[in-house]
Amino acid sequence: METPAPELSFREATDADVDDLVALIESAYRGDSSRTGWTTEADILQGQRTDPQGVLDVIKAADSRLLTVEREGRIVACCQLEHRGDHAYFGMFAVSPAAQGGGLGKVIIAEAERQAREAWGATEMHMTVISVRDDLIAWYERRGYRRTGRMTPFPYGDERFGVPQRDDLQFELLVKELA
């Protein structure tokens, strides 16, 4: 008989979570620790993914929340939700590399979509993804997101967003209609 997975709890992040959230986000996207999961950006970007001020800015922003996901009292994931008129923006999504591949991401994105609909009446969820991240974009497409072909430039020269390892990076807008 299989043991059920420990329950997840969702809450809004507080100032006290900043250091844990920075460590989680960095572990999911940068450096060797990120390579144990499939969301790593280590081959295309080095340097930081975020910093304490960036996380605190999301926590403090009006019309924004940083959804924190815990399992057995430990933060295992997070995502940003921001109310932008008729749609919500989904960003800063990170799942601990040790917890990736088990369906946790699907549960979190569904909860984020539910909260955006219920709290703000959002009819669409928007996100931007680095356009060369084919596996990640395919994962979002399986969740109902569609590529728009609308690109915005990567902030080359601003190391707050990482140090690019290639010169063709840009962000593509993905959109999902929320029923």
Secondary structure, 3 states (H helix, E strand, C coil): CCCCCCCEEEEECCHHHHHHHHHHHHHHHCHHHHCCCCCCCCCCEECCCCCHHHHHHHHHCCCEEEEEEEECCEEEEEEEEEEECCEEEEEEEEECHHHCCCCHHHHHHHHHHHHHHHHHCCCEEEEEEECCCHHHHHHHHHCCCEEEEEEEECCCCCHHHCEECCCCCEEEEEEEECC
